[in-house]
Amino acid sequence: MIDTLMNLPLLVWASDNDGGDRLLRVVDTHTVKALDNHLRADGSVFHVYHFSSQGEPLQGDTYQGLAPGSAWSRGQGWAIAGLSMLAGARGNKRYREAAQRVAQFIMANLPADRIPLWDYRDGAASAPKDASAGAISAFGLLRLFKITQKAEYLSCAEEMLKALSESCLSDENEGLLSHATADLPHGLGIDEATIYGDYYFLKALLELKKTAD
């Protein structure tokens, strides 16, 4: 799953704290495999990719997105955040360029209100939003700005966080950020708050504050 990119910076940290180079080999092997197979020509990513028992690539798929060939918005968020963090931690040009490709896809497909649909390829008028995808993507854009200093990433992240603050803050006790879509295909957590949405909303706000300090 593309989500796994978010776990790899922890292995980089562990390696930097006497975990040894073996962990970095795991990080780079996994990331390169993901880029070779998950990343599409238009900068979007598959949510899931299937491999044979010998490790040969078979086909792209999804679990929580609209269809195998769609662009599940939270998956795009995991991709830009994970790749941006890895690019910064590893100083890797390929990871940075991949993160920029995902960023271009996200920015080109955001709706006018700057809050992602649950899947960027869902053209239905009733398609729900995913505020958590917005929070995660904004965090990823800010981490990408940190290593590239490209103003377009900062500007888009600011727009997304402003939109989330104006339209999605919860006035109940369910969480900070409403209007997330956890798993539409399986009917779970639709138009609700999510713990990861809240977490990355706060992380993004703190990251934004750092750019102004």
N, C-alpha and C positions, 0 to 999 in steps of 0.2 A: 504494500500500500504506500502511496505517496506520503501519507502521514508519518511514516517512519523516519523521514528526513529530520523531523523535529527532535528525534532522540539522539541523533549523531553528535551534536555539539557537546552533549554530556560526556561522550567518549573522548572527544578532543580535550575537554577539561581534565578528565581522568588521566590521559596520557601526559598532559602538562604537569600533573601532580604525581609523577613517578609511576604512572601506569605503563609506561614503555611504548615503544614504537609499534608494537603488535596491534594496539588499539587504533592507531592511525591508519594502519593497513586495512583494518575492518571498515573504518570510515570511508576511505577513498574507494575501496572495492565496491561497497554498497552504493555510494553516490554515483560513481561512473556507470554502474549497472542501471541505476534509475534513469540517468540522463540518456543512456543509449536506448532505453525502451519506453519510459513514461513520457518523455518530452516530445511533443509533436512539432511539426514544422511551423505552425501558427503561434507557438508559444504556450499553448494550453497543455495540460497534462492528463494522462489517464489516472483514474483513482487507483485502480488495481491492475497488475500485470501478472499473467500466468506464465510459469516456467515448467519445463519437464523436470523429472527427477534427476536428470543429468545437468540441469541448469540452462537448458536451451530455451530461448524465448518462444512463447506460443502465441499469445494474443492479449490485447488490452481488454479491460473490463471495468465494471463499477459495482459498488455495493450500495452506496447511498445516493448516487447520482441518477440522472434521468435515463441514461442509456450508456452502453460501453463507449460510444464515440462522443459523448457529451462532455461538458466542462463543468463539473460539480464545483460550485464556487468555493466551498470550504477547502476542497482539495487544492484549488489554485492558491488559496491562502497559505496552506501548509507548505506548498512548494516554494513560494517566494520567501516566506519567513525562514524555512529551513535552509534554503540555498544561500540566502543573504547572510545568515549567521555562520554557515560553513565557509563561505567566501571570505568573511572577515577573519575567522579563526585560523584558516589555513592559508590565506593569501593566495587563493587559487583563482587564476584568470578564467578558467572554464566554468567554474561554479558561479563566478560573478556575472559572466556573460549569459549564462542560463537563467539566472535570477532576473536579469534585465529583459530577457525575452518573455518570461512569465509576466513581468511588470507591464510590458507593452500590451500583452493580451488583456490583462485586467483593466488597464486604463482605457483601452479601446472598447471594452464591453460593459463598462459600468453604465447603469441607467442614469437619466438626468438627475435623479435625486441623490445619486452617489452611494446608494445602499444596494449591495449586490442582490440579485435574485438568487434563490437557492441553487439554481443551475443556470449558467449563462446561456445555455442553448434551449431553455424552456420558453417558447414563444407565446404560451397561453396568457390571456389577460388576467387570469386568476392565479398565476404563478406566485407563490409566497416569497417573501424576502428571507435573507439569512443575515441578521445583524452580526452574528458571531463571525461569519466569513468576512464581513467588513472590518471588524476589529482586528482579526488576524492578518488580513491583507494590509491594513494600515500600519500595523507593527512591522510587517515585512518590508514595506516601502520605506519606512523610517530607517530600518537597519541597512537597506540598500543605499539610501541617501548618505548614511554615515560613511560608507566605503567608496562612494562615487562622487559625492557632492553635486549630483545632478538635481537642480532645483525642481524639475518636474515631479520627482518622487516625493519630495517634501510637500509640494503644493497639493498633490493628489491625496496624500495622507491627511493633511490638514482638512481638506474638503470632506473626506470620509468621516473623520472624527467629529467634525462640526455637524454633519448630517445625523450621525448616530446620537450625538448629544441633544439635538433638537427634536428628533423624531422617535427615538427608541429607548430613552431612559424610562425605567419602570417606576410607576407610582404605587406599586404594591410591594409585598415582602418576598416576592419570588426570586428576585435577583436585581442586578443593576441594569441590565440591558435586555429589554424585551424584543420580540419579533425575530427570534432565531428559529431556524428550522434544523432540528437535529437529524432526522432521518425520515424524509417524506415517503420514500417507497415502502417503508415498513410501518408508516403511520405513527411514528414516535416523535414526541417533542416538537410539535408543529406550532409556530407562533408562541413560543415560550422563551424564558430565560435559560441560559446554559452556563455551567460553571466555567467552561473554557472561554465562552464569549465574554463573561465578566472579567476573567483573568487577563485576557489579551487586550481588552479595552483599557484596563488600568495600566498594563505594560506599555501600550502604545502612548497613552497620555504621559507617562513618566519618560518615555523615550523622546517624545516631542518637547517636554520641558527641558531635557538635556540640550537640545539644539538651540534653545534660547538662552541658556546659562552662559 
